[in-house]
């Protein structure tokens, strides 16, 4: 309908000077007319030029006054010839209309404002404000001083109107020709391909989006962190055993059996199989001894260590369980310096909220050598975290059963303008290393952090459940940008 009207009008007239007026004259929706003009312009049936006009439109308050009258007029009509007490008039009109009406009516010298009474000063008045608003609503022009007055009272606002001036194009025709989009077998057989007019290729047009897989933000950040570890010369530890025994998860790490982390409220224990089948017995005996009576310069914990507690199977609560296995295997060979890392899932029986899940990812790095000190650990941490974009670090003393000394790691976040905890670190204790078979001068420094927290900061995610879990919006996965590693990059 709109296309026929436009092409038909241009057949008899040189141009359409205003697409808005054209739409009004022919009873068409202007948005539909604009879409048709854009289509015809693309095929050069018409040449279209943008038109922009500023016009005044009524605000919601202005629309109200076109029906009820201006506040000053409402106030004037509410005053009887003998006058009316202030309080009664305010109650009659309401606080807002009374306040505006008093100010404008007094300015127009319509009323006498006494301390107790309000009375009329004139017999008849004209509601100029209402009349001006109706004129603007009908598209009529008014004087500049009246525009300024209405604008100052916030009864009208400026609005930009966009339309088109339309003339015949180089391919103009009273009716659009149907162009062929495909050369078919039938066209070739009939020979009518010689008369066909084919649609031009639009090389700027986008094709259909491909149905393909997308990397989750966690996977992208995980790969970036793996690359950092490899650049620093680290080897990846195998992390494919989610089910672990309490021995490797707790006991081998010199964590006492009465520790709160072993409670069912903090750890997921398995019902079947409930216990592990085999452990290295000679090493188990040394771990039992160091727990009960100490050794290697330690007094131990002084309790009766129970094998049945160590045999319990669980979902690993930290990837340090992977580390304990790896270090035991390393201790059975001639000592050699090593660098290891791991990134994988861990499980804790926590209440789910915006910052905690029962399942999350843990990143862990360790360096095994001789003569390593706390200074070496701090230097490595500065190197590692600076590659993540976190160059401002602070360290706070902390307690871990399997590291001494231990430090919490804090980084200054430019976006939050505060220091945030980003990880934990320390040097593995002799009570853990020497029972494994390491020489006395062996030193192992290690640190760990979550994968979710830096990812949430990098991608601006406030709730961890929006990043990881069954409620994740798939559009986040499909449309998220390639992340530039750097916590401080989101300082805007």
Secondary structure, DSSP 8 states (H G I E B T S, - for coil): -HHHHHHHHHHHSSEES-HHHHHHHHT--HHHHHHHHHHHHHTTSEEEEEEEEEEEEE-HHHHHHHHH--HHHHHHHHS-TT-EEHHHHHHHH-HHHHHHHHHHHHHTT-EEE-SSEEEESSS----HHHHHHHHHHTT----HHHHHHHHHTTSEEEEEEEEEEEEE-TT--SS----BS---HHHHHHTGGGT--B----TTS-----------HHHHHHHHHHHHHHHTT-EE------EEEHHHHTGGGT--TT-GGGSTTTS-B-STT-B-S---HHHHHHHHHHHHT-BTTB----S---HHHHHBEEE-SSTHHHHHHHHHHHHTS----EEEEEEEEEE-----BTTB-SEEEEEEEEEEEES--HHHHHHHHHHHHHHTT---EEEEEEEETTEEEEEEEEEEETTTTEEEEEEEEEEE-HHHHGGGT--TTEEEEEEEEEHHHHHHHHHT---GGGTSSTT--HHHHHH-------GGGG--
